[in-house]
Amino acid sequence: RRPCHGDDARRAADPHWRDLLLFHEYFHGETGQGLGASHQTGWTALVIRHVEDLARHRNK
């Protein structure tokens, strides 16, 4: 059982879900359950990658 999944038994037992790790905006201070958006995971890294690419091309 992972604290970020809270009491969701499906994510603890189902082989298709148990290894899925979601990165939430914030977590419950006492239980560790993930709260807030998790659907935005990866967007920040994608944007940073494009900003880096733009900077590289401008510096050539």
C-alpha positions, 0 to 999 in steps of 0.5 A, spaced: 500 500 500 502 506 498 500 512 502 499 517 496 493 512 493 489 513 500 484 507 501 483 505 494 484 498 494 484 497 486 491 501 486 493 496 492 491 489 489 490 490 482 496 488 478 495 493 472 494 499 477 499 497 483 505 500 480 502 506 477 505 512 481 501 519 480 505 525 482 500 530 485 500 537 486 500 536 494 499 531 499 495 530 505 499 532 511 497 526 516 495 520 511 500 522 505 494 521 500 495 525 494 491 530 493 490 536 487 491 535 480 495 529 477 493 529 470 498 535 469 504 531 470 510 531 465 507 538 462 513 542 466 518 538 464 516 538 457 515 546 457 522 546 460 525 542 454 522 546 449 525 553 453 532 549 453 531 548 445 529 555 444 535 558 448 540 553 444 538 555 438 538 563 440 545 562 442 548 559 436 
